[in-house]
């Protein structure tokens, strides 16, 4: 809890120190006003019974002033800290984005425990604004509780036991929150899968398959099973939490009743005045409300603390994956090429290698095609070339220099890439293409050139050309384009850089028909030839269409994580091995 308090205070004061100071001052006023009103009510009662009208009127005015202060201070404090709370959430969202992208690698995205933790953090950080309110309200309650304890002790020394009993509900509340948190963590995987199924069954992109394949009922049943398992665990955790809270409140309730009996008995015996009875009743009632509020606030603070702790765990996971600090620039021109020596790789969390003992030379200026069955390791290989992962063993050499010694940012600036699972940037069409070379993002000529290289006419079909806003996330309305059009824009984005040393095209035309893909690669062959002459750049593409693959200078057949065959189309056909079999099977499908 103390970690949560410290973290929230530091975060909030950095956002707006003046508003935080105002909010704290107003909440302090609220804390003093409530017990002060009870003390003034005691004097009002005693003076009224004694017949002292002037003194009773003065006490009445103080009671009214305290009541107004109690009502208004908290309200104006809320106005002061509300904006800070909103900024806190925005700041933590920005930090989460930075942390998620804080590693140059993708390892953390492959870990299921990281995905569960990220899902919880994303959900809980949106409620971080409640944490600041809980913190300020809790501080106000602590001050009020201290003053209430002093006043109760002055009314009767034995009443000091009542605030001490208030500790029990707080401790029980902490146990309750721990039980609820454990239940949420145990249910995180089922919750994440249930949300995925919910998004799948409500998204427009999957609606066609759901209806044609009759999957709606099946997915609803799976959603219900995941949600049932998740909600059952959460319900059990909340039940345990409820029992803890009920036990703590029950103990305090017995103490509360005992205190009232004690004070009333003292008044009956003439040892206390009516004003003391009124004071004790009001303070005990206030204490009861303060304890109930404190239990809730303690839960919110613990939840906020847990959110910040999970955020730190996510950050630590990513921090442990920070790349090397080598600053050697990549060569201006490739002369030898990219060589892989005994390269093996296994994904995080598993010892099973996806690639084993890869030895290859991708000659400078060449066009290289990688083929193989699904899951053979083709995409993994191109990711290693982009250093999205580090090889588990072996080396990747760029003109004889270990890729790990090159400045990673500078290396990626000399790369271009188009992937099958491309991003859909809901920006203007100009920006969605232009960000492929960020310094030229607003250069219409460069954007049009990239579109031409991708053989894309998608912009001519858009209502406002390059100024068309893509997607449905725009408040003023955007244009929703087809999957094929999104892919054409992604391909154009990959063509933005003029002189890449390495161009990666991983199934970039999967949404295009065979003829369109063939035209695309024929067009790009001209660009690749120009870049090869100027920089010795290498083009690596992954494709299942052998009419396109045969255009490559070098064809690599991956099977079972190893290089099974390697050579030109003619060489591999003459070899009559795996490549020749796959080529003939596909070619037969196109014969009349």
Secondary structure, 3 states (H helix, E strand, C coil): CHHHHHHHHHHHHHHCHHHHHHHHHHHHHHHHHHHHHHHHHHHHHHHHHHCCHHHHHHHHHHHHHHHHHHHHHHHHHHHHHHHHHHHHHHHHHHHHHHHHCCCCCCHHHHCHHHHHHHHHHHHHHCCHHHHHHHHHHHHHHHHHHHHHHHHHHHHCHHHHHHHHHHHHHHHHHHHHHHHHHHHHHHCHHHHHHHHHHHHHHHCCCCHHHHHHCCCHHHHHHHHHHHHHHHHHHHHHHHHHHHHHHHHHHHHHHHHHHHHHHHHHHHHHCCCCCHHHHHHHHHHHHHHHHHHHHHHHHHHHHHHHHHHHHHHHHHHHHHHCCCCCCCCECCCCCCCCEEEEEEEEECCCCCCCCCEEEEEEEEECCCEEEEECCCCCCHHHHHHHHCCCCCCCEEEEEECCEEHHHECHHHHHHCEEEEECCCCCCCCEHHHHHHHHHHHHCCCHHHHHHHHHHCCCCHHHHCCCHHHCEECCCCCCCCECCCHHHHHHHHHHHHCCCCCCCEEEEECCCCCCCHHHHHHHHHHHHHHHHHHHHHHCCEEEEECCCHHHHCCCCEEEEEECCEEEEEECHHHHHHHCCHHHHHHHHHHHHHCC
